[in-house]
C-alpha cells in the first residue's frame, strides 16, 4: 500500500460532501482496490486491480481510524 497516496485519497473522500469520490488513473484506482480489500473503504463495482478509475462509496470506521492515526503521525515533528 502506498501510504501517502492512501492518506491523500482518504482525505479527499472525507472532504467530499457527496459521500462518493471518483479517482482516476491506474495507480489511484489500484490504491482504492487495495484500500477496499483492507476494509478501509467501500468501493463501487467494478473495483479490479487493473482499473483506470474507481469510486469510493464510503469510508469505513477502520478507514476513519487509519486516516486519523496517519494524520496524527504526520503532525509529529521530525528530528
C-alpha positions as CSV (number, residue, x, y, z in Angstrom):
1,X,0.0,0.0,0.0
2,X,1.3,3.5,-0.9
3,X,0.6,5.2,2.4
4,X,1.0,8.8,1.2
5,X,-1.4,8.1,-1.7
6,X,-3.9,6.3,0.6
7,X,-3.8,9.2,3.0
8,X,-4.5,11.7,0.2
9,X,-7.4,9.6,-1.2
10,X,-8.9,9.2,2.3
11,X,-8.6,12.9,2.9
12,X,-10.2,13.7,-0.4
13,X,-13.0,11.3,0.3
14,X,-13.6,12.8,3.8
15,X,-13.8,16.2,2.3
16,X,-16.2,15.2,-0.4
17,X,-19.8,16.1,0.8
18,X,-21.5,13.8,-1.7
19,X,-20.2,10.7,0.1
20,X,-18.7,9.3,-3.0
21,X,-15.3,10.0,-4.6
22,X,-14.2,9.1,-8.1
23,X,-10.5,8.7,-8.6
24,X,-8.8,8.4,-12.0
25,X,-5.6,6.9,-13.0
26,X,-4.3,3.3,-12.7
27,X,-2.2,4.0,-9.6
28,X,-5.0,5.8,-7.7
29,X,-7.6,3.2,-8.8
30,X,-5.3,0.4,-7.7
31,X,-4.9,2.1,-4.3
32,X,-8.7,2.2,-3.9
33,X,-8.8,-1.5,-4.7
34,X,-6.2,-2.2,-2.0
35,X,-7.9,0.0,0.5
36,X,-11.2,-1.8,-0.2
37,X,-9.5,-5.2,0.2
38,X,-8.1,-4.0,3.6
39,X,-11.5,-2.8,4.7
40,X,-10.7,0.9,4.8
41,X,-13.3,1.9,2.2
42,X,-16.3,0.5,0.3
43,X,-15.9,0.9,-3.4
44,X,-18.4,0.6,-6.2
45,X,-18.0,-2.2,-8.8
46,X,-16.1,-2.8,-10.8
47,X,-13.1,-2.5,-8.5
48,X,-10.5,-4.5,-10.3
49,X,-6.8,-4.3,-9.5
50,X,-6.0,-3.0,-13.1
51,X,-8.9,-0.5,-13.5
52,X,-8.2,3.1,-14.6
53,X,-10.8,4.6,-12.2
54,X,-12.6,3.7,-9.0
55,X,-15.4,5.1,-6.9
56,X,-15.3,5.1,-3.1
57,X,-18.8,4.9,-1.8
58,X,-18.0,5.3,1.8
59,X,-15.1,5.3,4.3
60,X,-15.4,2.5,6.9
61,X,-14.9,3.0,10.6
62,X,-11.4,1.4,10.2
63,X,-10.7,3.8,7.3
64,X,-11.5,6.8,9.5
65,X,-9.3,5.5,12.3
66,X,-6.5,4.9,9.8
67,X,-6.8,8.4,8.4
68,X,-6.8,10.0,11.9
69,X,-3.8,7.9,13.0
70,X,-1.8,8.7,9.9
71,X,-2.7,12.4,10.2
72,X,-1.6,12.5,13.8
73,X,1.6,10.7,12.9
74,X,2.4,13.3,10.2
75,X,1.9,16.1,12.7
76,X,4.8,15.0,14.9
77,X,8.0,17.0,14.4
78,X,10.7,15.0,12.6
79,X,14.2,15.2,14.1
